[in-house]
Amino acid sequence: MAENKTKPTEGSVKAHLTAIASEEQRRDCLALAKFMTKITKAEPKMWGPSIIGFGSYHYRYDSGREGDSCLTGFAVRKNGISVYLVADSKDQEALLARLGKHKMGKACLYIRRLSEVDQSVLEQLVAASVVEIKRRYDQ
């Protein structure tokens, strides 16, 4: 079984955020970190070289694959910010319809900037994903 590449590290979240070249992205990331800390009640931690994760859970799939992941998190990318919503919730589709400008992948929400989305809806999406992960994985 392959080992997960993305693991918690001892990297400095503060240094990572400070190094973000775009002041707007840096402000957006600080705002994301603040509300994700509030939702998860966990301090941010670097997961790999670029993901800022909050909390953690252990998963085990029917295939036998298992590992650990952050409950939620985000990463700055070239064209915006990736927000990790690991689990969809029953209200996710309706919330996404109200969110604003975004793209949704399987477990990743892509936004260019916080000013283009309804931040209260984004907080609801993150909170619902965290609740669903905890329910699924008995955390």
C-alpha positions as CSV (number, residue, x, y, z in Angstrom):
1,M,0.0,0.0,0.0
2,A,1.4,3.4,-0.9
3,E,2.1,5.8,1.9
4,N,0.4,9.3,2.0
5,K,2.7,12.0,0.6
6,T,0.9,14.8,2.5
7,K,1.7,14.6,6.2
8,P,1.9,17.1,9.1
9,T,5.3,18.8,9.2
10,E,7.1,21.1,11.7
11,G,7.0,23.9,9.1
12,S,6.0,27.3,10.3
13,V,2.5,28.4,9.3
14,K,3.4,32.0,10.1
15,A,6.5,31.9,7.9
16,H,4.5,30.3,5.1
17,L,1.7,32.9,5.3
18,T,4.3,35.7,5.5
19,A,6.0,34.5,2.4
20,I,2.8,34.8,0.2
21,A,3.8,37.5,-2.3
22,S,0.3,38.9,-2.9
23,E,-1.0,41.0,-0.1
24,E,-4.6,40.2,-1.0
25,Q,-3.9,36.5,-0.9
26,R,-2.1,36.9,2.4
27,R,-5.1,38.7,3.9
28,D,-7.5,36.1,2.5
29,C,-5.4,33.3,4.0
30,L,-5.2,35.0,7.4
31,A,-9.0,35.3,7.3
32,L,-9.4,31.6,6.3
33,A,-7.0,30.5,9.0
34,K,-9.0,32.5,11.6
35,F,-12.4,31.0,10.8
36,M,-11.0,27.5,10.2
37,T,-9.4,27.7,13.7
38,K,-12.8,28.7,15.1
39,I,-14.7,25.9,13.4
40,T,-12.2,23.1,14.1
41,K,-11.0,24.4,17.5
42,A,-7.5,23.4,16.2
43,E,-4.4,25.5,15.6
44,P,-3.2,25.5,12.0
45,K,-0.4,23.1,11.1
46,M,1.6,22.7,7.8
47,W,0.7,19.5,6.0
48,G,3.4,19.0,3.4
49,P,5.1,22.1,2.1
50,S,2.0,24.0,1.1
51,I,-1.2,23.0,2.8
52,I,-2.3,24.7,6.0
53,G,-4.4,22.1,7.8
54,F,-6.7,22.2,10.8
55,G,-7.3,19.2,13.0
56,S,-6.9,15.6,11.8
57,Y,-8.7,12.3,11.4
58,H,-7.8,8.8,10.6
59,Y,-9.6,7.2,7.7
60,R,-9.8,3.6,6.6
61,Y,-11.4,2.7,3.3
62,D,-13.1,-0.6,2.3
63,S,-10.1,-1.2,0.0
64,G,-7.8,-1.4,3.1
65,R,-6.1,1.9,2.4
66,E,-5.8,4.0,5.5
67,G,-4.1,7.1,6.7
68,D,-4.4,10.5,8.3
69,S,-5.6,13.8,6.9
70,C,-6.5,17.2,8.1
71,L,-10.2,17.9,8.8
72,T,-10.0,20.9,6.5
73,G,-7.4,23.3,5.2
74,F,-6.3,25.4,2.3
75,A,-3.4,26.1,0.1
76,V,-2.4,29.1,-2.0
77,R,-2.0,28.2,-5.6
78,K,-0.9,30.2,-8.6
79,N,-4.4,31.2,-9.6
80,G,-6.1,31.4,-6.3
81,I,-6.8,29.4,-3.1
82,S,-7.7,25.7,-2.8
83,V,-10.0,25.0,0.1
84,Y,-10.2,21.3,1.2
85,L,-13.7,20.1,1.8
86,V,-13.0,16.5,2.3
87,A,-16.6,15.4,2.7
88,D,-19.7,16.6,1.1
89,S,-22.7,17.3,3.2
90,K,-26.5,17.1,2.5
91,D,-26.6,20.9,2.1
92,Q,-23.4,21.3,0.0
93,E,-25.1,21.7,-3.4
94,A,-27.4,24.4,-2.2
95,L,-24.6,26.2,-0.4
96,L,-22.4,26.1,-3.4
97,A,-25.2,27.6,-5.5
98,R,-25.1,30.6,-3.1
99,L,-21.3,30.8,-2.7
100,G,-20.3,33.0,-5.6
101,K,-17.5,32.6,-8.0
102,H,-15.8,29.2,-7.5
103,K,-15.1,25.8,-9.1
104,M,-15.6,22.6,-7.2
105,G,-13.5,19.4,-7.6
106,K,-14.0,16.1,-5.9
107,A,-12.7,17.4,-2.5
108,C,-11.4,20.8,-3.4
109,L,-13.1,24.2,-3.7
110,Y,-11.2,26.6,-5.9
111,I,-11.7,30.3,-5.3
112,R,-9.6,33.3,-6.7
113,R,-10.3,35.6,-3.7
114,L,-12.5,35.9,-0.7
115,S,-14.1,39.0,-2.1
116,E,-15.7,37.0,-4.8
117,V,-17.6,34.6,-2.5
118,D,-20.0,34.9,0.4
119,Q,-17.8,34.2,3.3
120,S,-20.6,33.2,5.6
121,V,-21.6,30.5,3.1
122,L,-17.9,29.4,2.8
123,E,-17.8,29.0,6.6
124,Q,-21.0,26.9,6.5
125,L,-19.4,24.7,3.8
126,V,-16.3,24.2,5.8
127,A,-18.2,23.5,9.0
128,A,-20.6,21.0,7.3
129,S,-17.6,19.1,5.8
130,V,-15.9,18.9,9.2
131,V,-19.1,17.6,10.8
132,E,-19.5,15.0,8.1
133,I,-15.9,13.8,8.4
134,K,-16.3,13.4,12.1
135,R,-19.5,11.5,11.6
136,R,-18.1,9.2,8.9
137,Y,-14.9,8.4,10.7
138,D,-16.3,8.4,14.2
139,Q,-14.1,11.2,15.5
